[in-house]
Amino acid sequence: MKFLVIRRPRIGGALVASSKMIRENKERALDLVRQGRLDCVYGIPGGGGSVSIANADSLEQLHENIAGSPLFLTSEWDIRPLTDYAKYMDGVAAALEKQSR
């Protein structure tokens, strides 16, 4: 399963990320790309965090991957499941056709 993972810095929280945590998170994310657990990871300019496409066999595995981030407690996470675009659009078209009958 693929997931869109958006990480944003938690503003006003009790915990604040350090430069060490940032560097550790960078290395960890790049390792996850090399392992195939992330397809890609991008930074959001202006201190906006990051966005990645994650691979996991279950929600529990995805949570383990995210909870292992050095920035886990200092970030807010927005996670969206992803599906194959062609199959998704075929399903939408079929639903519209069924509705119009």
C-alpha positions in Angstrom: 0.0 0.0 0.0 1.1 3.5 -0.7 0.6 6.6 1.4 1.1 10.3 1.0 2.8 11.5 4.2 3.0 15.2 4.9 5.1 16.2 7.9 4.9 19.7 9.3 6.8 21.2 12.3 4.5 21.4 15.4 4.3 25.1 16.2 4.1 26.1 19.9 4.7 22.6 21.2 6.6 21.7 24.4 9.2 19.8 22.3 11.4 21.6 19.7 13.5 19.9 17.1 17.2 20.3 17.4 19.7 20.5 14.5 20.9 17.0 15.6 17.3 15.6 15.2 17.0 17.3 11.8 20.2 15.6 10.6 19.2 12.3 12.0 15.8 12.5 10.4 17.4 13.4 7.0 19.7 10.3 7.2 16.8 8.1 8.3 14.6 9.3 5.4 17.3 8.7 2.8 17.9 5.2 4.3 14.1 4.5 4.0 14.3 5.5 0.3 17.3 3.1 -0.2 15.3 0.3 1.5 12.2 1.0 -0.6 10.1 1.9 2.4 9.8 5.4 0.8 9.5 6.0 -2.9 10.6 9.6 -2.5 10.9 12.4 0.0 10.9 16.2 -0.6 11.3 19.2 1.5 8.7 21.9 1.6 10.5 25.3 1.2 10.2 27.9 3.9 10.5 25.5 6.9 7.3 23.7 5.9 8.4 20.2 6.7 8.4 17.4 4.1 6.3 15.3 1.9 6.9 11.7 0.9 5.3 8.6 -0.6 5.6 5.7 1.8 5.2 2.0 1.2 3.7 -0.2 4.0 1.9 -3.5 4.1 -0.4 -2.3 6.9 -1.3 0.8 8.8 0.5 -0.6 11.8 3.7 -0.9 9.7 3.3 2.7 8.5 2.8 3.9 12.1 6.0 2.0 13.1 7.9 3.8 10.3 6.6 7.2 11.3 7.0 6.7 15.0 10.6 5.8 14.4 11.3 9.3 13.1 13.5 11.5 15.3 11.0 14.3 14.5 7.9 12.2 15.4 6.9 14.1 18.6 7.9 17.5 17.2 5.8 17.2 14.1 2.2 17.1 12.9 1.4 14.3 10.4 -1.1 14.2 7.6 -1.4 10.8 6.1 -3.5 9.9 3.0 -3.9 6.4 1.5 -3.1 6.3 -2.3 -4.5 4.1 -5.0 -3.7 3.3 -8.6 -4.9 6.2 -10.6 -6.3 4.3 -13.6 -8.3 1.9 -11.4 -9.6 4.7 -9.3 -10.8 6.7 -12.3 -12.4 3.6 -13.9 -14.3 3.2 -10.6 -15.4 6.8 -10.6 -16.6 6.5 -14.2 -18.5 3.3 -13.5 -20.2 4.8 -10.4 -21.3 7.8 -12.5 -22.6 5.5 -15.3 -24.5 3.4 -12.7 -26.0 6.6 -11.2 -27.2 7.9 -14.5 -29.2 4.7 -15.3 
